[in-house]
Amino acid sequence: MKCTVPPKPANENTILIETPTLAKLRERLALSEENDRTLRKVSTLRIKSENGEKVYIVKMLFTETVGALRTYLNQNRAQQQVDYDIISTFPQQVYSDQSKTLKEYGLVPNATLILRARKPQLLDQEKGALSLDEE
C-alpha cells in the first residue's frame, strides 16, 4: 500500500497550514513507505474561519496543545484578529485551555472546528466588573 501526501487543495479558500508535524510527515513519506507508529498519532483538523470564507487544514501530533494550534493559526491568517474562540459545533464546546493537548480534548484522529469572534467585553458600571456584551 503506497502512502502519499495529499496535494495542496485546489480551492483558494482552503489553506493547508504547514506545521512541523506536516513537514515531518512529508519527510517520512519521501524516505520510506513503511507504516510508522508516529504517523498514526497525527490529528487532522479542519477549521472554518469566522466568516466561513476560509478553511484551514492543520495536521498536528495528538500531544500538541491548543496553544500551539492557536499559534499556527495566527501565523497563517491574513487578518490578524487574535480575539477568537476555537469551538466545535456539536456538541458545542469552546477549546480555551491553551495547555491541553488535542488528545485531552478529544480532537483525535480528526475534528471539524470553527473560529468564532469574541464579543467585546464592556465594563459594567453598576457592578464595576467586566461582562460580555450581550445582544
Backbone torsions as a table, in degrees:
resi	resn	phi	psi	omega
1	MET	NA	124.8	-176.5
2	LYS	-96.3	129.8	177.9
3	CYS	-100.3	135.7	176.2
4	THR	-133.6	152.2	175.3
5	VAL	-81.2	130.7	-179.3
6	PRO	-61.7	146.2	179.0
7	PRO	-66.5	162.7	176.5
8	LYS	-60.0	142.4	-178.8
9	PRO	-57.6	142.2	-179.3
10	ALA	-75.8	-26.4	-178.0
11	ASN	-77.6	128.7	-179.7
12	GLU	-64.8	-21.2	-178.2
13	ASN	-88.6	-0.8	175.6
14	THR	-107.5	124.6	-174.3
15	ILE	-118.7	120.1	175.3
16	LEU	-88.9	112.4	-176.4
17	ILE	-83.2	125.3	-178.7
18	GLU	-80.4	104.3	177.8
19	THR	-106.0	163.3	175.6
20	PRO	-56.9	-34.5	179.0
21	THR	-64.6	-43.6	178.4
22	LEU	-63.9	-40.9	178.6
23	ALA	-61.5	-42.6	178.2
24	LYS	-64.5	-39.3	177.2
25	LEU	-59.8	-46.3	179.6
26	ARG	-60.8	-41.7	179.0
27	GLU	-62.8	-46.9	-178.3
28	ARG	-62.3	-42.3	-179.2
29	LEU	-68.7	-31.4	177.9
30	ALA	-72.5	-35.1	-177.3
31	LEU	-82.1	-35.5	-172.7
32	SER	-153.7	150.6	176.3
33	GLU	-103.0	9.9	179.0
34	GLU	-68.9	148.6	179.9
35	ASN	-82.0	104.6	-176.6
36	ASP	-89.0	138.9	179.4
37	ARG	-58.7	-36.6	-178.5
38	THR	-62.1	-35.2	-179.9
39	LEU	-61.6	-28.4	-180.0
40	ARG	-80.7	-6.7	-179.4
41	LYS	-107.4	32.1	179.6
42	VAL	-112.2	130.2	178.1
43	SER	-99.3	140.8	174.9
44	THR	-108.6	118.7	-179.0
45	LEU	-109.5	130.3	176.6
46	ARG	-110.6	115.2	-171.1
47	ILE	-123.9	122.3	-179.7
48	LYS	-92.6	136.4	-180.0
49	SER	-67.0	169.4	-177.2
50	GLU	-55.5	-41.8	-177.4
51	ASN	-92.9	-0.2	177.4
52	GLY	79.5	1.6	-177.4
53	GLU	-79.1	-27.2	-178.0
54	LYS	-118.3	147.8	172.6
55	VAL	-126.0	126.5	179.3
56	TYR	-102.7	130.5	174.4
57	ILE	-106.6	120.1	-175.7
58	VAL	-126.0	128.6	175.8
59	LYS	-110.1	123.0	-177.5
60	MET	-139.9	157.0	174.0
61	LEU	-70.1	150.5	178.0
62	PHE	-55.1	-29.8	-174.5
63	THR	-86.3	-5.3	177.5
64	GLU	-76.3	156.7	-171.8
65	THR	-98.7	166.2	174.6
66	VAL	-63.8	-32.8	175.6
67	GLY	-61.0	-40.9	177.2
68	ALA	-66.2	-40.1	176.4
69	LEU	-59.0	-46.5	179.4
70	ARG	-60.8	-39.3	178.2
71	THR	-62.2	-47.0	179.0
72	TYR	-60.7	-43.4	179.6
73	LEU	-63.0	-46.7	-178.6
74	ASN	-60.9	-36.3	-179.3
75	GLN	-71.6	-21.7	-172.9
76	ASN	-114.7	3.3	179.2
77	ARG	-93.8	133.0	179.2
78	ALA	-64.8	-45.2	177.3
79	GLN	-82.2	134.4	-176.3
80	GLN	-96.7	45.6	176.3
81	GLN	-81.8	115.3	-178.3
82	VAL	-99.6	-9.6	178.5
83	ASP	-90.3	86.2	178.2
84	TYR	-146.8	155.4	174.6
85	ASP	-104.6	148.5	173.1
86	ILE	-103.1	119.4	-174.8
87	ILE	-135.5	160.2	168.5
88	SER	-106.2	151.6	-176.5
89	THR	-87.3	-36.7	179.2
90	PHE	-145.0	119.3	-9.0
91	PRO	-70.1	146.3	-177.6
92	GLN	-67.2	125.4	179.1
93	GLN	-147.7	138.0	176.0
94	VAL	-98.3	129.5	179.9
95	TYR	-98.0	85.7	-171.5
96	SER	-105.3	-18.5	-179.4
97	ASP	-78.9	103.2	-173.9
98	GLN	-65.5	-18.4	-177.2
99	SER	-92.4	-9.9	179.8
100	LYS	-77.1	144.6	179.5
101	THR	-83.7	164.5	176.7
102	LEU	-59.1	-39.2	-179.7
103	LYS	-65.5	-43.3	179.8
104	GLU	-60.9	-33.9	179.5
105	TYR	-86.0	-6.2	179.8
106	GLY	78.4	25.0	-179.0
107	LEU	-93.4	35.6	-178.2
108	VAL	-129.8	148.8	-4.9
109	PRO	-78.3	-9.6	176.0
110	ASN	-155.3	161.7	-180.0
111	ALA	-158.0	152.9	173.7
112	THR	-113.3	124.8	-175.4
113	LEU	-128.5	165.9	173.4
114	ILE	-132.7	155.1	174.3
115	LEU	-99.2	136.0	179.0
116	ARG	-127.0	126.3	178.4
117	ALA	-62.3	136.0	177.0
118	ARG	-76.1	141.6	175.3
119	LYS	-74.0	143.0	-180.0
120	PRO	-65.5	146.6	177.3
121	GLN	-91.9	136.5	179.8
122	LEU	-118.1	150.3	177.5
123	LEU	-79.4	119.9	176.9
124	ASP	-80.1	104.9	-172.0
125	GLN	-65.3	-31.4	179.8
126	GLU	-70.3	-41.4	-176.0
127	LYS	-95.7	-15.1	-178.2
128	GLY	67.8	26.8	-177.6
129	ALA	-128.0	163.2	176.0
130	LEU	-81.8	139.5	175.5
131	SER	-140.8	157.8	178.4
132	LEU	-76.3	140.1	176.0
133	ASP	-70.1	117.5	-178.6
134	GLU	-104.8	142.0	-178.6
135	GLU	-91.2	NA	NA
